[in-house]
Amino acid sequence: MKNIYKTHGTCSSCIEIDVEDGILKEVAYWGGCNGNLQGISRLVTGMKVEEVIAKLEGIQCGTRSTSCPDQLCRALHDMGY
């Protein structure tokens, strides 16, 4: 089942996430830096949720307190991970 998470504090507006058995099956960002976000999406697809959170949580974008990778982690926490 796909979940849509409204991002906060980033150029992207939403993240569409599909997790099955603790594995990221699909990640798609809406808006933001297209090339970078496609890269992140492809890199994390197939990874365990816990590994994604361990690698990406807390990343900041410039002077912002969050980033698109960090927002993915927040979305996964909202989903119960």
C-alpha positions in Angstrom: 0.0 0.0 0.0 1.4 3.4 -1.0 1.6 6.1 1.6 1.8 9.8 0.8 3.7 12.0 3.3 3.5 15.8 3.1 7.0 17.1 3.6 7.9 20.1 5.8 10.8 22.5 5.3 12.0 21.2 2.0 11.7 22.0 -1.7 9.8 18.8 -2.3 6.1 18.8 -1.4 5.3 15.1 -0.8 6.9 11.7 -0.8 5.1 8.6 -2.1 6.3 5.5 -0.2 5.6 1.8 -0.6 6.9 -0.5 2.1 6.4 -4.3 2.1 7.7 -6.5 4.9 10.0 -3.8 6.1 11.6 -3.2 2.7 11.2 0.0 0.7 9.6 -1.1 -2.6 9.1 2.4 -4.1 10.0 6.0 -3.2 8.9 9.0 -5.3 9.3 12.6 -4.4 7.1 15.3 -5.7 8.9 18.5 -6.6 12.4 19.3 -5.3 15.8 18.7 -7.1 14.7 16.1 -9.6 18.0 14.5 -10.3 19.1 14.2 -6.7 15.7 12.9 -5.6 15.6 10.3 -8.3 19.0 9.2 -7.2 18.0 8.9 -3.5 14.8 7.0 -4.6 16.8 4.5 -6.6 19.4 4.0 -4.0 17.0 3.3 -1.1 14.6 1.1 -3.1 15.1 -2.5 -2.0 16.7 -1.5 1.3 15.4 -2.3 4.8 13.6 0.6 6.4 16.0 0.4 9.4 19.1 0.8 7.2 17.6 3.8 5.4 16.8 5.5 8.7 20.3 4.8 10.0 22.0 6.3 7.0 19.7 9.3 6.2 18.1 10.5 9.4 19.3 13.9 10.6 20.8 15.1 7.2 20.3 18.9 6.8 20.0 20.9 3.6 22.0 24.1 3.9 20.8 26.1 6.9 17.5 24.1 7.1 17.0 21.8 10.0 15.9 19.0 7.7 16.3 17.7 4.1 14.5 15.5 1.6 16.4 12.4 2.9 15.6 13.3 6.5 11.9 13.9 5.5 11.9 10.3 4.2 13.0 9.1 7.6 10.3 11.2 9.3 7.7 9.7 7.0 8.9 6.2 7.8 8.7 6.9 11.5 5.1 8.2 10.9 4.4 4.9 9.3 5.4 3.1 12.5 9.1 2.3 11.8 
